[in-house]
Structure formats: structure tokens, C-alpha cells
Amino acid sequence: MANNILVTGGAGFIGSHTVLELLVGGYNAVVVDNLNNSSDVAITRVKDLAGRYGNNLYFHQLDLRDKPALQNVFTERKIDAVIHFAGLKAVGESMKKPLMYYSNNIVGAITLLEVMEAYGCKNLVFSSSAAVYGWPKEVPCREEFPVSAINPYGRTKPIIEEICRDIQHADPEWKIILLRYFNPVGAHQSGYIGEHPRGTPNNMLKHWPAMQH
């Protein structure tokens, strides 16, 4: 198989679990992460958990807005598809620092898409969020519910979704999947990888893995 899959935010909670599954599934996982709210310890642990497949993990610490650095990754390794998890995600912080969120999440996504297009990589899975629905009138949410984000973090997601739709409409060769989900919690069954955020906790359930030790 040996397809090269780029995982942005691959040192984070969802990203690290995804990278592990890719590795044991026979893929090469190319991880880019600025470690803003994660640690390279996760990369080491994923390699350990993957056993002999761990040698197929390649980590690059960079910010997606650093276009030359991202281009170097695409030049060094022929990327076949991208799973885009990277992005700031604290709702409260986004209300205090909206420009930081719009710059990091939206500009980062645009830069990624520009580089993908330039290198002929047109396969993307984008990690959106159920935050696009705001406060829905009923639960559980259904995909067709109206988008009504209520904070800057939530608003960055549908903006990126629309950019992706526009790209695909302009060039049908693009294959794009948009995933909207609620906060996942827990840890790998080994207890070796889980949520390990920096700074003030935003979700106590995410700290459950650390409480087990």
C-alpha cells in the first residue's frame, strides 16, 4: 500500500489516534504540527504503539501558515491525501482572541489547500465540527440542520467548509470529505496516548486519561 498520508495536527488527541490507525493499516503517516496545544511526546508514543510500523511515521514541526516550510514537506514526500485536523479549538479563547482564530484556522487551511493544489494532491478529509450548528433546536443533530455557529471558533469551520465546496465545484477532480462531530473523549486502550492539552483545561473529560495514572 505505502500511500503517503499527510495528517495536520497529528500530535493532537484525534490526530495521534488517526496516525496510529494509518500506520498499522500499512500507510506512511506524514505529520505536521506546530505543537501549540500538543506535545511531540505523542509522536514518540504512537511510534512505540505501532511497533515495526513506527518507522513509517515522519514528523515535521511547522505552522501551516508557513508556506515555504509546508512546500518543503510536499517536495520531500509525495503526498497522496491529507487529513486536516490542525486548528485552534477553545471556544472561550476564540471569543477573546477572534483574529488569532481566524488567522490560524482559516489562513492555515487556505495555505494548505494552495499547496495541495500546486502539488496535485486533491484528496482531503477536513475535520470540521458540530459547533457549526450552534445551539440546535433539537438533538441529536442531523447533517441537514441549519448552520448557526455562535462563536469565532465555530464560525471558522463553515467558512473552511465553503472554501472546500467552492474548490470542488471549480475542479471536480477534488475529492473532499467534511466531518462534523462533537468532542471525542477517552484514550487509547493502552492508556499510552490521550488528550494532553497545554495550559488551562477546557474540557475535564479530556483529562480522564491522566487521572488513571
Secondary structure by P-SEA (a helix, b strand, c coil): cbbbbbbcccccaaaaaaaaaaaaabbbbbbbbccccccaaaaaaaaaaaccccccbbbbbccccaaaaaaaaaaaccccccccccccccaaaaaacaaaaaaacaaaaaaaaaaaaaacccbbbbbccccccccccccccccccbbbbccaaaaaaaaaaaaaaaaaaacccbbbbbbbbcbbbbccccccccccccccccccccccccccc
